[in-house]
Amino acid sequence: MDTKTLEKYRQRLEERQAELLAQRAGSADSRQAVALDQQSVGRVSRIDALQQQQMAQAQERQRSHELIRIGQALTRIEDDEFGWCTECGEEIAPGRLEIDPSTPTCVKCAGR
């Protein structure tokens, strides 16, 4: 893979990484524990708050997983292993990398 293409992927990965970190910082309050003070919040409001907290925590788990994949992809770029399947060693199709540059596997290995 040529240097210009690698730089394009590196830039996309770093931009997505920055976006995810900003989302993480912006949603920190919504992942905090819900106060169960029945005097200030009704039962329905508490249930809604708990549901919102659970959704925020699920989104954070997804963000963390994507951040790990991005970090691994950036490491593969540094190690000159980007674009090659981590399972079988075959080249990952350029179209697959265009969709998700953090993907570590080819279509064949991803299907297993």
C-alpha positions as CSV (number, residue, x, y, z in Angstrom):
1,M,0.0,0.0,0.0
2,D,1.4,3.4,-1.0
3,T,2.3,6.1,1.6
4,K,-0.4,8.5,0.4
5,T,-3.1,5.8,1.0
6,L,-1.7,4.9,4.4
7,E,-1.8,8.5,5.4
8,K,-5.4,8.8,4.3
9,Y,-6.4,5.9,6.5
10,R,-4.3,7.2,9.4
11,Q,-6.0,10.5,9.2
12,R,-9.5,8.9,9.1
13,L,-8.7,6.7,12.1
14,E,-7.3,9.6,14.1
15,E,-10.3,11.8,13.3
16,R,-12.7,9.0,14.4
17,Q,-10.6,8.4,17.5
18,A,-10.9,12.1,18.4
19,E,-14.6,12.1,17.8
20,L,-15.1,9.1,20.0
21,L,-13.0,10.6,22.8
22,A,-15.1,13.8,22.6
23,Q,-18.3,11.8,22.8
24,R,-16.9,9.9,25.8
25,A,-16.2,13.2,27.6
26,G,-19.6,14.6,26.7
27,S,-21.5,11.6,28.0
28,A,-19.7,11.0,31.3
29,D,-22.5,12.5,33.4
30,S,-25.2,10.3,31.8
31,R,-23.3,7.2,32.8
32,Q,-23.1,8.1,36.5
33,A,-25.2,6.3,39.1
34,V,-28.8,7.3,39.4
35,A,-29.9,8.7,42.7
36,L,-32.8,6.8,44.1
37,D,-34.3,9.6,46.2
38,Q,-38.1,9.0,46.1
39,Q,-38.9,12.4,47.5
40,S,-37.3,14.3,44.6
41,V,-38.0,11.9,41.7
42,G,-41.1,9.7,41.0
43,R,-41.0,6.0,40.2
44,V,-41.5,6.5,36.4
45,S,-38.8,9.2,36.3
46,R,-36.4,6.9,38.1
47,I,-37.1,4.1,35.7
48,D,-36.5,6.4,32.8
49,A,-33.3,7.7,34.4
50,L,-32.1,4.1,34.9
51,Q,-32.9,3.2,31.3
52,Q,-31.0,6.3,30.0
53,Q,-28.0,5.3,32.2
54,Q,-28.0,1.8,30.8
55,M,-28.2,3.0,27.3
56,A,-25.3,5.5,27.9
57,Q,-23.2,2.7,29.5
58,A,-23.9,0.4,26.5
59,Q,-22.8,3.2,24.1
60,E,-19.6,3.6,26.2
61,R,-18.9,-0.1,25.8
62,Q,-19.3,0.2,22.0
63,R,-17.1,3.3,22.0
64,S,-14.4,1.5,24.0
65,H,-14.4,-1.4,21.6
66,E,-14.1,0.8,18.6
67,L,-11.3,2.8,20.3
68,I,-9.4,-0.4,20.8
69,R,-9.8,-1.4,17.2
70,I,-8.7,2.0,16.0
71,G,-5.6,1.8,18.3
72,Q,-4.8,-1.6,16.9
73,A,-5.2,-0.3,13.3
74,L,-2.9,2.6,14.0
75,T,-0.3,0.2,15.4
76,R,-0.6,-1.9,12.3
77,I,0.1,1.2,10.2
78,E,3.2,1.9,12.3
79,D,4.3,-1.7,12.0
80,D,3.7,-1.7,8.2
81,E,1.1,-4.5,8.6
82,F,-2.0,-2.4,7.8
83,G,-4.2,-3.8,5.1
84,W,-3.3,-7.4,5.8
85,C,-5.6,-9.9,7.6
86,T,-4.5,-10.6,11.2
87,E,-5.9,-14.1,10.9
88,C,-4.7,-15.5,7.5
89,G,-2.2,-12.9,6.4
90,E,-4.0,-12.2,3.1
91,E,-4.6,-8.7,1.8
92,I,-7.8,-7.1,3.0
93,A,-10.0,-5.8,0.1
94,P,-9.6,-2.0,-0.4
95,G,-13.4,-1.6,-0.4
96,R,-13.6,-3.2,3.0
97,L,-10.9,-0.8,4.3
98,E,-12.8,2.1,2.8
99,I,-15.9,1.1,4.8
100,D,-14.0,0.5,8.0
101,P,-10.3,1.2,8.1
102,S,-10.1,-0.4,11.6
103,T,-11.1,-3.8,10.4
104,P,-8.5,-6.4,11.2
105,T,-9.6,-9.3,9.0
106,C,-10.5,-10.1,5.4
107,V,-14.1,-11.0,4.5
108,K,-13.3,-14.7,4.5
109,C,-11.9,-14.7,8.0
110,A,-14.6,-12.4,9.3
111,G,-17.2,-14.9,8.2
112,R,-15.8,-17.6,10.3
